[in-house]
């Protein structure tokens, strides 16, 4: 005889209850599940659209930046900033294509170039505002923006703020040459503030940490200048 036993009424009832519960949950949450599925599909489509849109925006920004770049090379900063004829200037390119979320690489670069153009025209307040708004992934370019802000502060004789900006620039930079250069500028700011001990210590650190760089040579020269005043 077979050892297979038929299920008891209690077991059958338990199975039916479980099935009924699943069916109940499916019906109850059908709208929510459908909505979630649609949301996931829409999110994926939106992501693809955003990526495609960003690629298009980057191509537009790169082309506009290329058209105006010759003016930068020739030192025509006013034209580079404001544009000429059908060619958009750096101000417009940066406004339309730069930013933390929707910015493109060329748009963010345009913002950095805009800041440099303002600085070259000695419009330090405008340059400082632009440098502070730069958002760029490349560490050395981001550091250049911080150092640019430091240069603006120096030109405005706000030396404590300049020193802080140069320090941040050195931390941000990946290049040892740039790190040393920015630290020298920080130390120079302390020297101008007559904080000679602080400048001396930083020059000494630059020479020890970055011995083969041009920054170390500049630091050594500055040490000779201030050593007799300590």
Secondary structure as GFF3:
##gff-version 3
##sequence-region A 1 230
A	DSSP	alpha_helix	9	28	.	.	.	ID=ss1
A	DSSP	alpha_helix	30	73	.	.	.	ID=ss2
A	DSSP	alpha_helix	77	82	.	.	.	ID=ss3
A	DSSP	beta_strand	83	84	.	.	.	ID=ss4
A	DSSP	beta_strand	87	88	.	.	.	ID=ss5
A	DSSP	alpha_helix	90	97	.	.	.	ID=ss6
A	DSSP	alpha_helix	105	120	.	.	.	ID=ss7
A	DSSP	alpha_helix	124	133	.	.	.	ID=ss8
A	DSSP	alpha_helix	139	155	.	.	.	ID=ss9
A	DSSP	alpha_helix	159	172	.	.	.	ID=ss10
A	DSSP	alpha_helix	176	192	.	.	.	ID=ss11
A	DSSP	alpha_helix	196	209	.	.	.	ID=ss12
A	DSSP	alpha_helix	214	226	.	.	.	ID=ss13
A	DSSP	three_ten_helix	227	229	.	.	.	ID=ss14
###
